[in-house]
């Protein structure tokens, strides 16, 4: 059985590889993420096929960031496809424009706070203001939610802090940077296990490489599903 708290990232080269992985995973996965890396490999076509023909939920991870009119137009175009989640940068004007573009549709707009592959030195290089990453994430999350975002993207390490915000009531927290115990961290720097992420207040976790790089992807998913339903994950910080 599937559990839509688990979103599997189809970070594979093209539609054929994405469909092959989805076929291997079968009914163990009900929710997939398709990101920029797949866009030129037929990502929108894959999203539509998985949604319309296979009944899967789809998280389109585009991280839109541009002037408001452009963001609004881009989101309006995406919203016609009846997908479930879409990411934009969490800047308030971007979120407001995205919500305008999604008006009248069920598409959920998620604001990106600080990418989970970044640490403080990366932010210094990008001339981002001083402060602990946890504080910056909490501040950006609050502003994105206040601007109308349906939820935010944040690392598992910040989920519990975001849950304490008044603006987070009834909103979604989606956490990439989730790795099963003992898994290779790859380029992720702020991580947690699936159970810990859920216990700390995440509604959904996003996992890619630990699934598609596994010798047996279906078994890897089943192991994570067991962890999501373990005692460690059953006391979310709400």
N, C-alpha and C positions, 0 to 999 in steps of 0.2 A: 504494500500500500504506500501511496505517496503522502507527502506532508508539504503543503505549499509554503511553510516557513523556510524550506530549503530551496534556494534558487541556484540552479547550475548554470555557470557561465560557459557559453559555447565559444570560447576563445580559440577557435580552430580556423584553418585557412579559408574554407569555402563552404558553400551550401551542401555539397555532397558529403563532406566530412561531418558537418553539423547534423545532417539527417541520419548518417550512419551511427553517430554517437547517441542520438535520441532514440533510434531503433534499439540499440543495445540496452539502453536504460529502461525502455518500455514504460510501464505504469508505475515504476518506482519514483519517477520525477514528473511533477505537474507544472513546474514553473521554470522558465529558462531566461537567461540574460543574453542579449546580443549587443555587442559594443562596436566601437569605431573600427577596431581591427578587422571586423567581419564585413564592414559596410561595402567595401569595394569587391568583396567576394560574394555578393548577393544577399547581404544581411537582411534587407527589407523583405525580399522574396521568401527567405527562410522564416522570418518572423510571421509572415502571413500564412505560410503553409502549416507551420506548427500550430498557429492559432485556429485557423479555419478548418483544416483537414484533420488535425489530431487533438483538438480541444485543449491545448496547453495555454497557460497564462504566459504573457511575454513582458519582460522588462527590457525596454530599449534604452541602452546606456550611451547617450550621445553627448552629454555634458555641454549643451548649447551655451554659448557665451558670445554675445554680439550686441549691437545697439537694439533697443527695445523693439522697433518695428520689424527688424529682421528675425529676432527670436519669435515674436508673435506669429509671423508668417510661416516660419519653419514648423512651429508646434501645430499650427492649424493644418498644415499639410500632413503631419504625422497622425494627428487625431482622427483623421478619416479612416484609419486602418483598424480601429477598434482594438488597440493594444491596451496594456494594463498600466505599466509604469514608464515614465520618461524622466531622465535626469537633465537638469540644467545647473549652471553654476548658481550658488546660493546668494548672490548679490540681490538685494531686494528689488531693484528695477528689472532685473532679468526674470525673477520669479513672477512679478506682477505681469510682465509681458507674456510669459508662458501661460499663465492662468487665463489671460484674455484669449490666447490662441486655442486653448483647450475648452473654452466655454461651451456648455451644452453637451459635452462628451464625458465619458466615465474615466478617461485617462487621468491617472494620478501624477502630479508634478512633484518630483523629489529634488530638493536643493542639495548640491554638493557643498560640504563644509571645507575640510582640508583633506586632500587625497591621502589615502592610507599608505602610499609609498613614500611620503615625505616626512622628514624630521625637521628639527629646528634649524639645522644648518642649511637645509634646502630652502626654507623660508627666508633665511638671512640672505642667501644668494639672490632670491627673487624680490628683495627689498620689502618684504612683508613686515608689518610693525612688530616690535618686540613683544614678548610675552610667551608664557607656556602654551604649547599646542592645545592642551586641554581647555585652557581659558579661551583661546581663539575659536576653537570648534564650538564651544558652548555659546559664545557671543554670536558667531555666524549662524548657528542653528536657530537661535532665538529670533534673529532678524529675518531669516528666511521664512520661518513659520509665521511670524507676525505679518509678513508680506503676502501670505496666503498659500504657501507651499503645503501640500498634503502630507509631506514627510521630509525627512532629510537622510542623506548618506553620511555616515560617520563610522570611524573605527569602533570595534567592540570596546576598546578601552575608554571611549567617551560616552557610550550609550547610557550608562547609569546617570551621568551628569546631565545629559540632555533630558532624560525622563523627569528630572526635578523641575524643569522649567514650566511655568504656568502655560506657556504657549504650546507645549508638547502634549497637552491633554487631548486624547483622541487622535493624535497624529502618528504617522508611521516612522519607525527608525529601521533603516536597512543597512546592514553592516557587511562590507567586503572585508578583506584581510582576516578571514576565518580559516584556521588550519587545524585539522585533527592533531591530537597529541603525537609528537615525533615527526610530523611532516616537515618537508623542506619549506622554509619561509619564502623562497624566491626573492622578489623585489619588494615584499611587504615588510614594513618596519613596526607597525602598531597592530598587533594580532591578538587573538584569543581563540580558544577552542569553541566548537559549536555550542556546547552546553553552557559555557560561561557567557557567551554573547547573548543567548536567550535569557539566561538568569539575570543579566544586567540590563535587560529592557529592550532588546532588539525584537522586532516583529518578524524580520526575515534576515537570513544570512545568505551571503553569496559565496559560492565555492566553485573554483574552476580547475586549476591544475591538479589538485589532489584527486579529482575525478577523472579528467580526460587523459592524465598521464599514468593512471593506475593500470596495472596489468589486467585487472578485472574491474572496470568502472562501475558495474552494477553492484558488486560486493562493497566497493568503497562507499557508494551512496547508502546502501543498507546499513553499513556501520555508522554512518553519520545520522541516519534516521533513528537508530537505536539510541545514540547519544542525545539527540534532541528530546527523546522521551524518557531519559534517565532522571532519577531524583535530582541531580545537580541542575537540571534545566527547568524544573517544574515550579520554581518559586521566582517568577519574573518580578523585577523591581518596578512595580507600577504605582 
